[in-house]
């Protein structure tokens, strides 16, 4: 990409990075390709940018190694744009911007693992209903797993800030962050009601940004019988623009629950969650409601 400003410090990595991704549209293209909007016409419709500007930005991003073109049609050949490893490395940057926007533009800067019912952040999460999870896999016990449970009509995907096998492993000040405590209760409640979810036709997956080894130790301690998935790379978080907060030097998912069907479409989004046991019951009811709707079709 062409340099847009004269460098004040030729050795500054920030200035060098902004030469590549400092344009408004560039980061929004990264945002949308991360959530599966990859074809030119779809990006044009989503972004509302002129076709000329979009074509120019896509060419620059391919040249910079952020995107690669992959053919999806022959005769005539048409391409979609997919993030490269270099492009996916920008996902934490997007989440940091979103976190700053939620906290300091839309909020008052307070670290919190929840939100007000009528906040724009809460509305953004609830607007996920009807959207589709992109194809991706996340690390879990035994290898990488699809967030959508195989061979089940529905998946309950509950996102939580973090849970540890040892109490001393929690970051300092964890209990003072509104909405952060309660992850053990949430996972154990899903464990205890797993048979109800199975009978209703739903698998259960937990997701946090913790390392897989931390999740595995916690799952073994609490004898969980469903997978915990690690979104440490923030792929799912960026794809769905899930809300986060930062504590203990790490990005954490705020507590929320999605009900997803086998076609990867979000059927229900529960956020904010203020009563953990009630939220598990609400997730089960959402599965049953979605299953009943499928029967009527």
VENMO-V679276 format. One record per backbone hydrogen bond with DSSP energy under -0.5 kcal/mol. CO is the residue of the C=O (numbers start at 1). NH is the residue of the N-H. E is the energy in kcal/mol with one decimal. If there is no record, write none. Layout:
[[CO | NH | E] [CO | NH | E]]
//
This chain:
[[9 | 12 | -2.2] [11 | 13 | -0.6] [12 | 16 | -1.9] [13 | 17 | -2.5] [14 | 18 | -2.4] [15 | 19 | -1.5] [16 | 20 | -0.7] [17 | 20 | -1.1] [17 | 21 | -2.7] [18 | 22 | -2.0] [23 | 27 | -1.3] [24 | 28 | -1.3] [25 | 29 | -2.3] [26 | 30 | -2.0] [27 | 31 | -2.4] [28 | 32 | -2.2] [29 | 33 | -2.7] [30 | 34 | -1.9] [31 | 35 | -0.8] [32 | 37 | -2.6] [33 | 36 | -1.4] [36 | 38 | -1.1] [38 | 81 | -3.0] [39 | 43 | -2.8] [40 | 44 | -2.8] [41 | 45 | -2.2] [42 | 46 | -2.4] [43 | 47 | -2.7] [44 | 48 | -2.0] [50 | 54 | -2.5] [51 | 55 | -2.6] [52 | 56 | -2.1] [53 | 57 | -2.6] [54 | 58 | -2.6] [55 | 59 | -2.1] [56 | 60 | -2.2] [57 | 61 | -2.6] [58 | 62 | -2.2] [59 | 63 | -2.4] [60 | 64 | -2.0] [61 | 66 | -2.4] [61 | 67 | -1.4] [62 | 65 | -1.3] [66 | 84 | -2.2] [68 | 82 | -2.5] [70 | 80 | -2.6] [73 | 78 | -1.9] [78 | 72 | -2.5] [78 | 73 | -1.2] [79 | 40 | -0.6] [80 | 70 | -2.6] [80 | 82 | -0.5] [82 | 68 | -2.2] [84 | 88 | -3.1] [85 | 89 | -1.4] [87 | 90 | -1.9] [88 | 91 | -1.8] [90 | 94 | -2.0] [91 | 95 | -2.5] [92 | 96 | -2.2] [93 | 97 | -2.1] [94 | 98 | -2.6] [95 | 99 | -3.0] [96 | 100 | -2.3] [97 | 101 | -2.6] [98 | 102 | -3.2] [99 | 103 | -2.5] [100 | 104 | -3.3] [100 | 105 | -0.8] [101 | 105 | -1.2] [101 | 106 | -3.2] [103 | 109 | -3.0] [111 | 178 | -0.6] [113 | 255 | -1.3] [116 | 119 | -1.6] [119 | 123 | -2.3] [120 | 124 | -2.3] [121 | 125 | -1.8] [122 | 126 | -2.3] [123 | 127 | -1.8] [125 | 128 | -1.8] [126 | 129 | -1.3] [128 | 131 | -2.7] [131 | 266 | -3.0] [134 | 136 | -0.5] [136 | 147 | -0.6] [138 | 145 | -3.1] [139 | 230 | -3.1] [140 | 143 | -2.1] [143 | 140 | -1.7] [145 | 138 | -3.2] [147 | 149 | -0.6] [149 | 152 | -0.9] [153 | 262 | -1.6] [154 | 203 | -2.5] [155 | 157 | -0.7] [155 | 260 | -2.8] [156 | 158 | -0.8] [156 | 205 | -2.8] [157 | 159 | -0.6] [157 | 258 | -2.4] [158 | 207 | -2.3] [159 | 256 | -1.7] [166 | 169 | -2.0] [167 | 170 | -1.4] [171 | 174 | -1.7] [173 | 176 | -1.1] [174 | 177 | -1.6] [176 | 178 | -0.6] [177 | 180 | -2.1] [177 | 181 | -0.6] [178 | 113 | -3.5] [182 | 186 | -2.3] [183 | 187 | -2.5] [184 | 188 | -2.5] [185 | 189 | -2.2] [186 | 190 | -2.2] [187 | 191 | -2.2] [188 | 192 | -2.5] [189 | 193 | -1.4] [191 | 194 | -1.1] [193 | 196 | -0.6] [193 | 197 | -1.7] [194 | 198 | -2.7] [195 | 199 | -2.4] [196 | 200 | -1.5] [197 | 201 | -0.6] [197 | 202 | -2.8] [198 | 201 | -1.1] [201 | 154 | -1.7] [203 | 156 | -3.1] [205 | 158 | -2.2] [206 | 229 | -3.3] [207 | 160 | -2.4] [208 | 231 | -3.1] [211 | 215 | -1.9] [212 | 216 | -2.8] [213 | 217 | -2.0] [214 | 218 | -2.0] [215 | 219 | -3.0] [216 | 220 | -2.2] [217 | 221 | -2.1] [218 | 222 | -2.4] [219 | 223 | -0.7] [219 | 224 | -2.2] [227 | 206 | -2.3] [228 | 141 | -0.5] [229 | 208 | -1.9] [229 | 231 | -0.6] [230 | 139 | -0.7] [231 | 234 | -1.9] [234 | 238 | -2.3] [235 | 239 | -2.2] [236 | 240 | -2.1] [237 | 241 | -0.7] [237 | 242 | -2.0] [243 | 254 | -2.3] [245 | 252 | -3.4] [247 | 250 | -1.4] [250 | 247 | -1.9] [252 | 245 | -2.2] [255 | 273 | -0.6] [256 | 159 | -3.2] [257 | 270 | -3.3] [258 | 157 | -3.2] [258 | 260 | -0.5] [259 | 267 | -3.7] [259 | 268 | -1.3] [260 | 155 | -2.7] [261 | 264 | -2.2] [264 | 133 | -3.1] [265 | 261 | -2.5] [266 | 130 | -2.9] [268 | 259 | -2.5] [269 | 271 | -0.7] [270 | 257 | -1.9] [272 | 274 | -0.6] [274 | 276 | -0.5] [275 | 279 | -2.1] [276 | 280 | -1.8] [277 | 281 | -1.8] [278 | 282 | -2.3] [279 | 283 | -2.2] [280 | 284 | -2.0] [281 | 285 | -2.2] [282 | 286 | -2.2] [283 | 287 | -2.0] [284 | 288 | -2.3] [285 | 289 | -2.5] [286 | 290 | -2.4] [287 | 291 | -2.7] [288 | 292 | -2.3] [289 | 293 | -2.0] [290 | 294 | -1.8] [291 | 295 | -1.8] [292 | 296 | -1.6] [293 | 297 | -1.2]]
//
